Amino acid sequence: MKFVKYLLLTLGGLIVILLIVALFVPKEFEAGSQITIDRPAPEVFDYVSSLRNQGNYDAWSRQDPNIEKKYTGTDRTVGFTYEWKSKKVGDGKQVITKIDPGKRIDMNLFFSGTDIANPSFIEVTPLSSTQSQVTWQINGVMPYPFNLMTLCYDMNKDFDQGLKNLKAILDK
């Protein structure tokens, strides 16, 4: 019985310490990546501006082949919404908020049913007539105490992998 008491006290103390640490961890985060693709910018932008294509290259969809997807509206237009449900990568929603034709698509990303909008974008910059640079980035807020996850999880790796997947698809 003493063992159980000490175990519970130890676990309780650990939880309190983690909650205190979370008070000092930034709630804001930024993640993203860039890659060069050997395709003309208009061709690259045409592909990435479709949220329906995102599941072909993003790292999260590839982690869960059973992800449930729902689309609302007209793809490639402001207001188009992509929602997903997944036991492996979580639930969320992405909404197109602005499009700069041929150059950039801005989106708001909502995680796990929250109403916190995390702005993200994909930008395509021509490097030459046959080469483009793609930048994919997100800025957001991770609410307390979930902001602790930013100490353990590097979202940049997922963006890197997603852009490598995109490159493999478009460079064929």
N, C-alpha and C positions, 0 to 999 in steps of 0.2 A: 504494500500500500504506500509506503514511503517513496518507493521508486516512481510510482505513478504521480504522486504529489510533486516530486522534484522534476520529473519530465514535463508536467504541465506548467510549472513555474518557469522552467528553462524556455519552453516554447513561448510562453507569454512574454517573457523578457526579450526574447529575440524579436518578436512581433513589435513590441514597443520601440526597440532600437531601430528597426527598419522604418517605422512610421516617423520617427524623429529624423532619421537620415533623409527621408523623402521630403521633409520640410525645406531642406537646403539644396535639393537637386532642382535644376531649372525645369520649368514646365514646358518651355518652348523648345522645339527641335527643328532641325533642318537636315534634310537628306537629299541625295541626288547623285547624278552621274552624267558623263558625256561620252560620246563615242563618235567615231568617223565611219560613215557608211559609203561604200562605193556605188552610189546611185544619185541621180539628179534630185535636187531638193523638192521639186514639185511631186515627183513620184514618191519620195519618202513621206512628205507631208500628207499626201492623199491616203497613205496607209495608216499613219499614226493618228490622223484626225478622226478616224472611225473608232469609237470606243468598243464596238463589236470585235475589232481586231485585237484589242489589248490582251484578251485572254490567250491569244496565240503566242505572246512573247513575255508577258509579265511573269515574274518568278513565283508569285503567289498562286496563280491559277494552275501552274504546273505542279505545285505541291499537293494539290487536291483534285484528282480527276473527276471526283463526284460533286464538285462545286455546283450549286444551283444558281443560275443566272436569270435575271429578269431585265428587260429593256423597255423603256417608256419614252415615247416621242419619236422624233425623226433624227437618226444618227447624223453627226456632223453639223448639228444646229444647236444654238443656245437653248438650254432647258432639257436637252436629251439626258436621260437618267439611266445609269447602269447600276443595278443592285445585285448583291450576291449573298449567299448563305453558305457557310462552310464550317464543319466541325473541326477542321485542321487549321485553317487560317483566319477564322472569325467571320463576322458578318459586316457588311458595309454598303455604302452607296456613294456613287460618283456622279456629279452633275456638271455638264458643260456650262460655263458662265460667260465665256468670251472667246471669240475666234478672230484671229488676225489672219485672213486667208493666205495660205501658202507659207506662213511663217510660224504661227504659235496658236496653241489651243490651251485655254485656261479652264481649270476645273476646281470644284470644291469636293473634298473627300470627307465623308462622315464615317466614323468607325463605330461598330457595334451598337447601333441604334441611338447614338448621341446626337445632339443638335449642334455640336461644335464643328464648324466648317474649317477644314484644313486646306488652304489654297495650294494647288499644285499646277504644274504646267509642263507641256512638251513643246520645245522650240526647235525648229529646223533652220539651220543657217547654211546657205550654199558656200562651199569652199572652192569649187570649180564647177564646170558644166557637168561633171560626172561624179562629184563627191560632195557629201553633206555632213555637217556636224549636227548631232541630235543631243539636246540637253533635256533631261527629265528631272524635275525637282519638286519637292514638297516642303512647305513650312507649316508648322502646326503647333498645337498645344496638347500636351498629355496631362490630363487632370490628376491631382493628388489623390491617392498615393500611387497611381499607375505610372507616374513619372519616374519611378524607380527603374522601370524597364529600360529606360534610355541608357542606364549604366551597363546593362547586360546585352542589349540587342543593337546591332549595327545595321540600320536600315539601308545604308549606302551599298552594302553587299547585294541586297535584293535589287536595287536599281541598276547596279553594275551588271548583274546576271540578266536582268530583263533586257537591257540594251544589247548585250552580247547575243541573246536570243533573237532580238529584232534584226541585228546585223546578219545573223546566219540566215534568216528568212529572206531579207531583201538583197543580200549579196549573191543569191543563187542565180 
